[in-house]
Amino acid sequence: MQASKCIELKIRTDLISEEAFELLISSLGALGSAEETDVDAELTDRIAWFAIAEDEAQTKAAIADAVILQGISRDSITMATLEQQNWETAWQKDWQSMDIGNNLRVRPSFCEAADDGRIDIVLDPGMAFGTGTHPTTQLCLEAVERICADNPPATLLDMGAGSGILAIAALKLGAGSALAIDMEPESVEACETNAAINGVTLEAKLDDTPPADQFDLVVANILAGPLVWMAKELAPCVGERLVLSGLLTTQVDDVAEAYIKEGLCETRRDAQGDWASVEFSPRSQ
């Protein structure tokens, strides 16, 4: 991966809805997104940034192919390669501290800390998905905060951890230990780096399947398809609570059905706009 560069994708807002755009870029592992308005042209672009794989041309082609599958012509989008300094500057222009839940704040290091009692999770633009800006990440953070306030888990599994934001939040809220698993090497590295920045210790592992161990709390903010596919392997990991997100509200029933079939009981649903999270416990509880 070329860590010093990234690819910037722009699509006009009249060509794709916000929900479809977020689902698209999440499936492609976007680093983040924003909107940019050209006042003179009276146009607004949806923008996303992506890490470059070993081959830049292949990465651009994969992004273009995914966009075309949305019914958008290749000529209607723009892609550019940005140097690290340039894309981080673009992030900083649109990304500020965000208060989430009752006590959490996601804060980039270039924003000054506030002495108001909130727990800061410090995250900068990086090469892994999960910065707190997406509704599904916020839903998961709110769930983790609520669960930790009730009874901090002794052990936590963050499956598809990305930046490690959920595991880091749980540790700062009192969780005993955390295992962060992701299939992307850059995400594993990001988990370790971000944990160190935030003064917590977690185990980060490169893998695409859940472990055989059981955890008090399991969180997975991925996509509906992968969540359904891994239900048989992920459900046995749940000792007390499971939080799933990365879902549209229209996808929750299918995902819930997959985990109920594996012996779990649905306990809660939450939504933010068109995005949702769903929670489970073992039936014996």
N, C-alpha and C positions, 0 to 999 in steps of 0.2 A: 504494500500500500504506500502511496506517495503522501506522507503525512504533512508535507509542507504546502499542499495544494488541495483545492476541492472544486467540485463542479456546481455551478449555480444554474438552477432551472427556473425559468419564468413562464407562466401561463396566464393569459388574461382572465379576469374573474368571470367574464361573460361566457367563457368556454367550459368552465368546470365549477361545480358548487364547492363550497368550503368543506363539506363533509366528504365528498368524493375525492377532493384534493388531499385531505389529511389521511384518508384511508390509503390512497395511492402512495404517498411519500412514506407512510409508515411501513408499508410492505416492502419498500425499497431501502429501508434503513436510513432515512434522512437524518442529518445532524440537527436540523431545526427548520423553521419556516417563518415567513413574515409576509406582510403585504406592502406594496409600494405604489403610491398614486402619482401619476403624471398629471398635474393640475391643468397644464396647457392643453394636453391631448384629451383630457377628461377620461382617462383610462386607469384602471387599477390592475396590477399584476399580483398573482400569487407567486411567492418565491420560496424555493427550498434549496438547501445545500447538502451535498453528498460527498463522502470520502471517495477518493479515487482508488480503485483496485490496482493490480499490477499493470494493467493495460488501460490507459486513459480512453482510447478509442472504443474499446469494448464496454467500458463503464458507461460512456455516453450512449452507445448503441442500446444497451440494456434499459437505460432510462427512457430513451425514445420509444423503444418497443412497448414498454409498459404504458406510456402515454397514448400511443396509437390505439392500444386495446380499449382505451376509454372513449374512442371515437373522435379523437382530436388529431388533426393532421400534423405531420412533422413540421410543415412550414409555419404552423401557428404557434410554435414554441421557440424559445431562445435558450441556448445553453452556452455558458462561458466558463473558462477555467480561471480560477482566482488564486493568487498567491495567498499563503497563510495569513499574512498581515492584512490583506484586503478583505478576506472573508470574515476574519475575526472582527474587523472594524465594522463590517455590515451587521454582524450580530449585535455588537455593542450599541449600535444606533437604535435598535428596536427592542432590546432586551434589558429590562431593569429588574430590581428585586420584586418578588411576588410573595404576598402573604397567602398562606394556604392553611385551611382548617383553623383551629383555635390558637395554635401555638407555633406553627411552622413558618419558616420563611426560606425561600430559595433565593440565594443571593450570589451574583457573580462577584468575583474578587475585586473587580474595578468599581464596584459600588460600596460606599461606606457603610459599615455596620451601624445599626441603630440600637441604642440601649433601652429597649422597651420590653425585655423579657421573652421575646420570641426566640425559638431555637433556629439558628441559621444552618442551612445546608449550603455550603459554598461550592458552586459549580460554574466553570467557565466553558465557553465554546470549545468543543472537543470532537473527537472522532468516534463518538458513540451516542446512540439515541437515548434520550431521557434527560430533559433539562427542566421539567416542571411546567413547561408552557402548554403542553397538550392536555385536553380535558381528561383523558384516561389516566395520565400520570397524576393529575390532581385528585381524581377520584380514589386512586390507590393510596396516595399519601394521606388523604382524609380517613380512609379505612384503617390504615396502619396506625395513625394517631389515635383513633377511637379505641382500637383493640389494645394498644399499648397502655392507654390510660386506664382501661378496665383491668388488664392483667398482662404485663409485659411478657412476651414469650421467651422461654429459655433458649430456644433454637428457632432459626428462621431460614427458609429457602427462598431465594429470589431467582426464579426461573426465567431466562431471557432478560438478564439484568441490565443490559445496555450500559449506562453510565454508573450504575450501582446506586442510584438515588433512593430507591425504596429500601434497600438493605441499610444504607447509611442513615436514613431517617429512623428506621426501627432501632438501630443501635444507639442513636442519640436519645431515643425515647425510652431506653431501658432494656431492650432485648439483650439476652445474654451472649449469643453468638449468631453469625450469619454466614451462609454459603451463597455466593453469587455465581450463577452459571450462565454462560452465553456461548453461542457457537462461533462468534467472531473474535479473533485474537485481539483486535483493537479494543473491543469492549472489555475483555478481561483485563487488559492493561489499564483502561480507563477506570475500572472498578478499584483497582489497587491504588492508582494515583489519587483518585478522588477521596478514597477512604483515608489516605495519609493526610491530605489537605484538611480533612474534617476531624482529624484526631481520633479516628476509630480504627479498629482492626477487624478485617473480614477475610474469609477465604474466597478467592476467585478461581474459578475452574473453567477450562475450555471443554465444552461438551454440547451435544444437541439433544440429549435425553436426560430425564430426571434420574437422580440417584436411587439406590435401593433403600436408603435410610428414611426414617420418619422425623418430621419436624413439627413443633408446636404451631407455627404459622408458616403457610406457603403463600407466596404472592407470584402472580404471573401476568404481566402486562404485555401481551403479544398481539396476536390477531385471532379472529374466530376460528379459521381453518386449522392452524397449528394447535390451538387449545383443544379442539375436538379430537384431533389425531392423537394427541398425547394423553388423553383422559385416562386410558387404561394404565399408563405408567405413572402419571402424576397423582391420581387419586390415592394410591396407597401411601404416598408421602405425607398425607395430611393427618397430623396427630390431633389437632384441635380446630384450626380454622384455615380456610382457603379463600383467597381473594383473587378473582379473575377480572381482567379488563382488556382494553384494546378492542372493544366490541361496540358496534352500533346497537341501538336499542332494538332494532329489528332482528338482531342475531342472538340475543340473550337466550331465547327459548331453546334454540338448537344446542347451544353450548351447555345450558343447564341440564338438558335431557341427557347429554353424554356423561355428565358427572353423577347424575342421579342413578344412572344405570350401573355405575361403578360403586354404589353403596353410600354416596354422600347425600346429605339433606340440605336443600337450599334454605338459607336463613335470612337473606336480605338482598335487595336490589337498590341501586342508586343510579341517577342519570344526571348528565350535564349536557344540555342541548340534545344532540342526536347520539351522544356517546353514553356508554353505560358500564357499570361494574356489577358483579354478582358474587355473593359470598355463600360458603358452604361449611358444614361441620359433619363429622361422621354420624351416622344414624343413631349410634348408641348413646350420644350425648344429649 
